[in-house]
Amino acid sequence: MLVVQGVANDCQPESLEKLRLRKSALLRKGWEFERVYSRGNRFHGHNFTLICEPNFFGRSRLGISVHHRIRGAVKRNRIKRIIRESFRLGRRHYPSEMDIVFAVRPGFSLSCPEEICESVAAVVRKMRKSS
């Protein structure tokens, strides 16, 4: 535990470990994406789609697909970073124990993790009502 002038610091390694986004929480292989695309259920938001398929890992895993019509690598990579950050901080908004592909279409305008979490939560609520 880190102690600064007799006060415990909130940035303890144990609390940081909970917020860490490990590579095992991401879909990284092409065949993993293909499996989710072929078997998963699609739920549409505003200029994005969540494609979800149950997994047996006991936790959700995220994959991100940004449409090639979104021009500029800097813009595409920024979108991916923001989506990963929303997943890292707001996992409770995402479906649990699922492989999720977050497919972004042109016109996607959410620019901060909080906005993305709110939009995902709305899609998940709609998904639960339809089930």
C-alpha positions as CSV (number, residue, x, y, z in Angstrom):
1,M,0.0,0.0,0.0
2,L,1.3,3.5,-0.8
3,V,1.2,6.0,2.0
4,V,1.7,9.7,1.5
5,Q,2.0,11.7,4.7
6,G,0.0,9.3,6.7
7,V,-2.9,9.0,4.2
8,A,-3.5,5.9,2.1
9,N,-3.3,6.6,-1.6
10,D,-6.3,5.5,-3.7
11,C,-4.1,4.3,-6.5
12,Q,-3.2,1.1,-4.9
13,P,-2.0,-1.7,-7.2
14,E,-5.0,-3.9,-6.2
15,S,-7.5,-1.3,-7.3
16,L,-5.6,-0.6,-10.5
17,E,-5.5,-4.3,-11.3
18,K,-9.4,-4.4,-11.4
19,L,-9.4,-1.6,-14.0
20,R,-6.8,-3.1,-16.2
21,L,-7.8,-4.3,-19.7
22,R,-5.9,-7.4,-20.4
23,K,-5.3,-8.8,-23.9
24,S,-7.3,-11.8,-22.9
25,A,-10.4,-9.5,-22.7
26,L,-10.1,-8.7,-26.4
27,L,-10.9,-10.6,-29.5
28,R,-7.7,-10.6,-31.5
29,K,-7.8,-13.4,-34.0
30,G,-9.6,-13.4,-37.3
31,W,-11.4,-16.7,-36.7
32,E,-12.8,-15.3,-33.4
33,F,-14.3,-12.4,-35.3
34,E,-15.6,-14.7,-38.0
35,R,-17.3,-17.0,-35.4
36,V,-19.1,-14.0,-33.7
37,Y,-20.1,-12.6,-37.1
38,S,-21.5,-15.9,-38.3
39,R,-23.2,-17.1,-35.1
40,G,-23.9,-13.9,-33.2
41,N,-27.1,-11.9,-32.7
42,R,-27.1,-8.3,-33.9
43,F,-28.3,-5.3,-32.0
44,H,-28.3,-2.0,-33.7
45,G,-27.5,1.4,-32.1
46,H,-27.0,4.8,-33.8
47,N,-24.3,4.1,-36.4
48,F,-23.0,1.0,-34.6
49,T,-23.9,-2.6,-34.1
50,L,-23.2,-5.0,-31.3
51,I,-22.8,-8.5,-32.4
52,C,-23.0,-10.9,-29.4
53,E,-22.4,-14.6,-29.0
54,P,-22.2,-16.4,-25.7
55,N,-18.8,-17.7,-24.6
56,F,-17.6,-20.1,-21.9
57,F,-14.8,-18.0,-20.5
58,G,-16.9,-16.5,-17.6
59,R,-16.2,-12.9,-18.8
60,S,-17.0,-10.8,-21.8
61,R,-14.5,-10.2,-24.6
62,L,-14.5,-7.3,-27.0
63,G,-13.6,-7.0,-30.6
64,I,-13.8,-3.7,-32.6
65,S,-14.5,-3.4,-36.3
66,V,-14.4,0.1,-37.8
67,H,-15.8,0.5,-41.4
68,H,-13.2,1.4,-44.0
69,R,-15.3,4.3,-45.2
70,I,-14.3,6.1,-42.0
71,R,-11.3,7.8,-43.6
72,G,-8.0,8.3,-41.8
73,A,-6.1,5.9,-39.7
74,V,-5.9,8.5,-36.9
75,K,-9.7,8.8,-36.7
76,R,-10.2,5.0,-36.8
77,N,-7.6,4.4,-34.1
78,R,-9.1,7.1,-31.9
79,I,-12.6,5.5,-32.2
80,K,-11.0,2.1,-31.2
81,R,-9.2,3.6,-28.2
82,I,-12.4,5.3,-27.0
83,I,-14.4,2.1,-27.4
84,R,-11.8,0.1,-25.5
85,E,-11.8,2.6,-22.7
86,S,-15.6,2.5,-22.4
87,F,-15.3,-1.3,-22.2
88,R,-12.6,-1.1,-19.6
89,L,-14.4,1.4,-17.4
90,G,-18.0,0.4,-18.0
91,R,-18.1,-3.4,-18.3
92,R,-21.4,-3.5,-16.4
93,H,-23.0,-1.8,-19.4
94,Y,-21.9,-4.5,-21.8
95,P,-23.6,-8.0,-22.0
96,S,-21.9,-10.4,-19.6
97,E,-20.2,-13.7,-20.6
98,M,-20.3,-12.9,-24.3
99,D,-17.9,-12.3,-27.2
100,I,-18.9,-8.9,-28.5
101,V,-17.9,-7.3,-31.8
102,F,-18.5,-3.5,-31.7
103,A,-19.0,-2.7,-35.4
104,V,-18.7,1.0,-36.2
105,R,-20.4,2.5,-39.3
106,P,-19.8,5.8,-41.0
107,G,-21.5,8.7,-39.1
108,F,-20.4,7.3,-35.7
109,S,-20.1,10.5,-33.6
110,L,-19.7,9.4,-30.0
111,S,-16.5,11.0,-28.8
112,C,-16.1,10.0,-25.1
113,P,-16.3,6.7,-23.2
114,E,-19.3,7.9,-21.2
115,E,-21.4,8.5,-24.3
116,I,-20.5,5.1,-25.7
117,C,-21.4,3.4,-22.4
118,E,-24.8,5.2,-22.4
119,S,-25.5,4.1,-26.0
120,V,-24.4,0.5,-25.3
121,A,-26.6,0.4,-22.2
122,A,-29.6,1.5,-24.2
123,V,-28.9,-1.2,-26.9
124,V,-28.5,-3.8,-24.1
125,R,-31.8,-2.8,-22.5
126,K,-33.5,-3.1,-25.9
127,M,-31.7,-6.5,-26.3
128,R,-33.0,-7.8,-23.0
129,K,-36.6,-6.7,-23.8
130,S,-36.5,-8.6,-27.0
131,S,-35.2,-11.8,-25.4
